[in-house]
């Protein structure tokens, strides 16, 4: 049997097309990262206490379908009040899979979601920054009781901490010597 010529040339073309398509899908552009601040400084607040409650950080997935942690987990107790981190409109109250969820649309493409959270609000209700929107329920994906806080910008998950903390890298600047002269490496000359 001659194996140099495919018996069904259409199959080879289809296979090549599929391989190219799968290859280009796996090399798809990464999930966009918001450049610069997406909300004015001080416009957002923590839904619970503050940074001391942080249990697990955001872990951006490599692709929309890949594993990752699409939000942050905040440690708390059952019934703790969940506050809206910014003004908005309640967009969803209900159960997703097996967890009660509350979602607030803050405008400008920003949407917060909280789980497991038993709603104190109704869909369409306008809420202010700091207003209680839910109480933490038991369950969820933490080993103890925690609140999962996710934020989407135009449908893509972003790090919620970028809205309540300065997440830019620290930059160390040279310190001038008493003579005001510095070495080429930025260290004061002696």
C-alpha positions, 0 to 999 in steps of 0.5 A, spaced: 500 500 500 502 506 498 502 511 504 506 517 500 499 519 497 493 520 502 487 516 500 482 521 502 486 528 501 480 532 504 481 528 511 489 531 511 486 538 509 481 537 515 486 534 520 491 540 518 486 545 519 484 542 526 491 542 528 492 549 526 486 551 529 487 548 536 494 550 536 492 558 535 487 557 540 492 554 545 496 560 543 491 565 544 492 572 547 492 572 555 486 574 559 487 582 558 490 585 565 487 592 566 492 597 565 493 603 570 487 604 575 480 602 573 477 606 579 479 612 582 483 612 589 479 611 595 473 609 591 473 602 593 473 599 600 473 592 603 467 588 603 469 585 610 474 588 615 481 589 611 487 586 609 488 582 615 482 578 613 486 576 606 486 568 606 487 567 599 490 571 593 487 572 586 491 567 581 489 569 574 488 563 569 492 563 563 486 562 559 479 563 560 478 556 561 484 554 565 485 553 572 486 559 577 483 563 583 478 568 580 478 573 586 480 573 593 478 569 599 477 573 606 476 569 612 470 571 617 465 568 621 458 565 619 453 571 618 458 577 618 456 583 614 458 583 607 458 591 604 458 593 597 465 595 596 463 601 591 456 604 589 452 600 584 446 596 583 444 589 585 445 585 578 444 578 581 441 574 587 441 567 587 444 560 587 450 558 583 451 551 583 450 550 590 452 557 593 448 563 594 451 569 590 450 576 590 452 580 584 453 588 584 454 592 578 458 598 579 458 601 572 464 602 567 464 595 566 466 593 573 462 588 577 463 585 584 460 578 586 460 575 593 459 567 595 457 564 599 453 570 601 445 570 603 442 577 600 440 583 604 438 586 598 434 585 591 435 585 584 435 592 581 436 595 588 441 601 588 447 600 594 452 605 596 459 604 598 459 600 605 452 598 605 451 591 607 448 587 601 449 580 604 451 576 610 456 570 609 453 563 609 457 557 610 459 552 605 463 555 599 470 552 597 474 554 603 476 549 609 473 554 614 468 560 613 470 565 608 467 570 603 470 569 596 470 576 592 471 576 585 471 582 580 470 583 573 472 588 568 468 588 562 467 580 563 474 579 565 476 577 572 481 582 575 485 582 582 480 585 587 486 588 591 488 592 585 481 596 587 483 597 595 490 597 595 496 600 591 499 594 588 504 597 584 511 594 585 516 598 590 521 602 587 527 604 591 530 611 589 537 613 591 539 617 597 543 623 596 549 623 600 551 629 605 555 632 599 550 631 594 554 627 590 552 619 588 556 614 585 554 611 578 550 605 582 546 610 586 550 609 592 553 615 596 560 616 595 564 617 601 
